Amino acid sequence: MTPAAIVWGLTLGLGLVLVASWLGARRATLEQRVAPQLREHGPVARGGRVSKRSVVERLLAPALRDGVGVVAKWGAPTKELEVRLRRAGSNLSVDQFRAEQVVWAIAGLVAGLVLSGILASTRASSPLVLLVLTVVLGGVAFAARDYMLTRDVARRESAMAAELPTIAELLALSVGAGEGALGALERVVATTSGELARELSQTLAEVRGGSPLSEEIRGLAQRTGASGVRRFADATATAIDRGTPLAAVLRAQAQDARSAGRRDLMEQGGKKEIAMMVPVVFLILPITIVFAVFPGLIAIDLGG
C-alpha cells in the first residue's frame, strides 16, 4: 500500500466518523421536540427552507460537542479561562472559546492531511512522518487560538495602562470642580473612549443598577490584570469608603501611572537595545571581518 493511499484512507475515515456522528445526532431528544413549541422562531427559515448554515451546524455539532468535552477535560481550567476571556474583553463564553479551539484544530488537521497527501504523491514520504506532520499541524493550530487570546489580553491591558493617566486626571478635574464621585465618573465615561472607558462604563451601569460605587470599582480591579489599573481602583474605592479627598488621590494615581509608564518605556528601550545587538554581532561584524581580512589573505596567496 502506497503512502498516498494511506493518507487518503485516513481522510475518508475521518469523513465517515463525521457522518456517523451526524447520523447519531439526528435522533431528537425530548428537549429538542419540545423546544419548537416554546419559542417563536425555530431553525427553519421563512418559506420552510432550512438555511445552509443550520445544516452545517447540525453536521458539525456532534464532533464539536465531543471536542469541547475533551478540551474541557485536558485543557485549561474553566475558571482560569473565564478570567482570561474577561481580561481580554471578549464576549465569548468558555464553551464557545473551546469550540473555536476545536475548529482551529480541525482546520489544522485538514491542512495537514492535504499537505501529507501532496507530499505522499510527489515524494513518497514515510506514512509515520506524514502522520506526525498532520498531528503537529493540528496541535499548532489549537495552540495558536490560545496564543491569540493571550495576545489580546496583553494588548488590552497595555491600552488600559496607557489610558489610565488621562482618565485619572479627568476624574480629578471633575471632582475638583465640585462633581461627586458618581457624577465625575458619568462625565468621564460620556466624553472618553477606549478600553478603560468601556470598563468604567460597565462599572457605571452596575452602579445605576443599585450596586455600591466602591464595590463596583473594586470589581474593576478584579476584572483586569493591569497592575496600575488595580492600584488605581483599590485606592479610589478606599478613598470613597473612608471619605478621603478624592481629587488628591486621583492626582496621585495619575502621577504614579505616568511614572510607571516611563519605567516601562525605559525597560522596553533596554530590551530593544539588547535585541539590536543580535544583527550587529551575527551579521554586520562577521561581514566587516571578512572585508578586512580577505584582501590580506589574497595578497599573501599572490606573494607566495
LINFENFEN-V767241 format. One record per residue. RES is the residue in one letter. PSI is psi as a letter, one per 20 degrees, with the letter a starting at -180 (NA if undefined). OMEGA is omega in degrees with one decimal (NA if undefined). Layout:
# LINFENFEN-V767241
res = <RES,RES>
psi = <PSI,PSI>
omega = <OMEGA,OMEGA>
This chain:
# LINFENFEN-V767241
res = <M,T,P,A,A,I,V,W,G,L,T,L,G,L,G,L,V,L,V,A,S,W,L,G,A,R,R,A,T,L,E,Q,R,V,A,P,Q,L,R,E,H,G,P,V,A,R,G,G,R,V,S,K,R,S,V,V,E,R,L,L,A,P,A,L,R,D,G,V,G,V,V,A,K,W,G,A,P,T,K,E,L,E,V,R,L,R,R,A,G,S,N,L,S,V,D,Q,F,R,A,E,Q,V,V,W,A,I,A,G,L,V,A,G,L,V,L,S,G,I,L,A,S,T,R,A,S,S,P,L,V,L,L,V,L,T,V,V,L,G,G,V,A,F,A,A,R,D,Y,M,L,T,R,D,V,A,R,R,E,S,A,M,A,A,E,L,P,T,I,A,E,L,L,A,L,S,V,G,A,G,E,G,A,L,G,A,L,E,R,V,V,A,T,T,S,G,E,L,A,R,E,L,S,Q,T,L,A,E,V,R,G,G,S,P,L,S,E,E,I,R,G,L,A,Q,R,T,G,A,S,G,V,R,R,F,A,D,A,T,A,T,A,I,D,R,G,T,P,L,A,A,V,L,R,A,Q,A,Q,D,A,R,S,A,G,R,R,D,L,M,E,Q,G,G,K,K,E,I,A,M,M,V,P,V,V,F,L,I,L,P,I,T,I,V,F,A,V,F,P,G,L,I,A,I,D,L,G,G>
psi = <p,q,h,g,h,g,g,h,g,h,g,g,g,g,g,h,g,g,g,h,h,g,h,h,i,h,o,p,r,h,g,h,h,h,g,h,i,i,q,h,p,a,i,p,r,q,j,j,q,p,q,h,g,h,g,g,g,h,g,i,g,g,g,g,g,h,h,h,g,g,h,h,g,i,b,q,q,g,g,h,h,g,g,g,h,g,h,i,k,q,j,q,r,g,h,g,g,h,h,h,g,g,g,g,g,g,h,g,g,g,h,h,g,g,h,h,h,g,h,h,h,h,i,l,r,p,h,g,g,h,g,g,g,g,h,g,h,g,h,g,h,g,h,h,h,h,h,h,g,g,h,h,g,g,g,g,h,g,h,g,h,h,i,g,g,g,g,g,g,g,g,g,g,g,g,h,i,i,q,r,g,g,h,h,g,g,g,g,h,h,i,r,r,a,g,h,h,h,g,h,h,h,g,h,h,h,g,h,i,i,q,q,g,h,g,h,h,h,h,h,h,h,i,q,j,p,h,g,h,g,g,g,g,g,h,g,g,g,h,g,h,i,j,q,o,h,g,g,g,g,g,h,h,g,g,h,h,g,g,h,g,g,g,g,g,g,g,h,h,g,g,h,g,g,h,h,h,g,h,g,g,i,g,g,g,h,h,g,g,g,h,h,h,g,h,g,g,g,g,g,g,h,h,NA>
omega = <-177.4,176.5,178.9,178.8,177.8,-178.5,-179.6,173.8,175.4,177.8,177.6,178.4,177.6,176.9,178.2,177.5,177.8,178.8,178.5,177.5,179.4,178.4,177.2,-179.4,-179.1,179.6,-174.1,174.5,179.0,179.3,180.0,178.5,-177.9,-173.5,-179.9,179.3,-176.0,179.3,-174.0,-176.6,177.4,-179.3,-177.7,-178.9,178.7,-177.6,176.3,-179.5,176.9,-178.1,179.1,-179.8,-179.4,178.0,179.4,179.3,178.8,-179.9,-174.8,-175.4,-179.8,-179.9,179.0,-179.1,177.5,179.3,177.3,177.4,178.2,179.8,179.0,-178.1,-173.2,-176.9,-178.6,177.6,-176.2,-178.7,178.9,179.7,175.9,178.9,-179.0,177.6,177.9,178.5,178.1,-178.0,-177.3,176.6,-179.3,170.4,-179.5,-180.0,178.2,178.4,178.3,175.7,175.6,176.7,178.8,179.2,177.7,179.0,178.3,177.4,176.5,177.8,178.5,176.9,177.5,178.5,179.5,179.2,178.0,177.5,178.7,179.8,179.9,-178.7,-174.3,-173.0,-179.1,-178.2,-178.9,178.3,179.1,178.2,179.6,177.5,177.9,178.4,179.9,-180.0,-179.5,179.1,175.9,177.8,178.7,178.1,178.1,-179.6,-179.7,178.4,176.5,177.9,178.6,176.5,177.3,178.5,178.2,177.6,-179.0,-179.0,-178.4,-179.4,174.2,177.5,178.4,178.2,178.6,-179.4,-172.7,-178.3,-180.0,179.6,-179.2,178.4,179.0,176.3,179.0,177.5,180.0,179.0,178.8,178.3,176.5,177.5,170.7,-178.2,-179.7,178.7,177.7,179.1,178.2,-179.2,-178.5,179.1,-178.2,-173.6,-177.6,176.5,-178.9,-177.2,179.9,177.0,177.2,176.4,177.6,175.9,175.9,176.5,179.8,178.5,177.9,178.5,177.3,177.3,175.5,-179.9,176.8,-177.0,-178.4,179.5,-179.8,175.8,173.5,175.0,173.7,178.0,-179.4,-177.5,-177.4,176.6,178.2,-174.0,-179.9,179.1,178.8,177.3,178.9,-178.2,179.6,-179.5,179.9,179.0,178.0,178.6,178.4,-179.4,-174.0,-179.1,177.6,176.2,-170.4,-177.4,179.7,178.9,-179.3,177.6,178.5,178.5,177.1,178.2,177.1,179.8,177.9,177.8,177.7,177.1,177.0,178.0,178.4,178.5,177.8,178.2,178.6,176.7,176.7,178.8,178.3,179.6,177.4,179.7,179.0,179.3,-177.3,178.2,-179.9,-175.2,-171.5,-179.5,-173.8,-177.6,177.1,179.2,177.9,178.5,179.1,-179.8,-179.9,-173.3,-172.4,178.5,177.3,177.3,178.8,180.0,178.7,179.3,-179.8,179.5,179.7,NA>
